[in-house]
Amino acid sequence: VQLVESGGGLVQSGGSLTLSCAVSGGIFRSILSSIPMNWHRQVPGKQRELVARIFSGGSTNYADSVKSRFTISRDNAKNMVYLQMNSLKPEDTTVYYCDFSTYWGQGTQITVSS
């Protein structure tokens, strides 16, 4: 199973980015669609933080720090998960990871300039 994130980059404070996560290999689409999908982030020296989670039925959870700014979504037909990030702040700067179960992507860097 492979997870590949994309969409990271440099953005000014207040700007927006959308991250994408493509899942491929070794898992049936019907199974993947039933599994919660996550976005985590990790600042060096700190614990990895759960940013957002989306369940199979579409319900979502968010970290308090990103509520009302970030939106997680999924397209089960395409094995894709997205993270729409609005009103970005410098403290959102770090590496963002897509994951489910024990599988993780390689991460994508988000840098928000002040």
N, C-alpha and C positions, 0 to 999 in steps of 0.2 A: 504494500500500500504506500502510495506517495501523496504528499500534500505539498502543493507549490503555491506560495503566496506571491502576489504582485500588487503593484499600485503604490508602493511606498515612495518617499522622496522628500524634498524640501518644500516647505510652505510657510507663508507668513502667518503670524498670529492672527486668529480670526478667520483663517481660510478653511478650505475643505479638501478632503481626500477620500477616495473610496478604495478600500483594499479588497482584493479578490483572493479566493483560495480554491484551487482546483484539486479535486481528489480523484485519484486513478489507481487501477491495479488491484486485483486480489480481493475485491469486495463487491458483492452484488448491490446494485442500485437499491433494491427493495430493502436490503438490510441497512445500508447507509442512511436511507431516508428515515429510519426509525430511531436513529441514534442522535443524541444531543451533540451539537457542534459548538465549538468555543473559539473565542479569540482571547489570547492572553498577551500580556506584555511584561517585559522585565527590564528594570533599570539596573545597571551594574551595581553589585553590592547589596541589592535588595531581593526579596522573594518575588517570584513570578506572580503576577496579579491577574486574576480572572477579570477581563474587561467586559465580556458579553457572552451570553449563552443562548442558543436557540434550540428549542425542543422540536420533536417531530411534528407536533400539532401546530407549531408556529409561535407558541408562547415564548417569551424572552425574559432574561434577567440581565441586569446591568450593574456594574460597580457604581457606587454613589458618585464617584468622581467624573463619570461620563454620562450619567443619566440626562436625558433631554438634549444631549449633543451628539451621541453616537446611536446608530441604528444597525442592528444585525439582521441579516435576511439570508434565505437559502433558496436555491433552485434545485430541487431534488432531481428533476429531469436531466439536469446538466452536471450533477455532482459538484455544485458550486456553493460556496458560502461567501457572503460579502459583509463588509463593515463600512458603512457610510459614516464619516467623521466630519462633523461641522463645528464651527466656532473653536477651532483648535487653539490650544494654549502651549506655551513653551514647555510646561510640565508634562505634556503628552509626548514629548520627545523620548523615544526609546525604540527597541525592536519589538515588533508585533508578530505573534505566532498564531497560526491556525492549528486546531487540534481536535481530536475526538478519541475516546478510549485511551489507548496508549500510543497513539500515532501523532506525530508532530511534524510540522513543516520546518523549513530552515530559517524562517523569519524574514521580515522585511523592515527596513529602517525607516522610521518617521522622524523628521527633524522639523521642529516648528521654531522659526526665528521670531524674536521679539521686536 
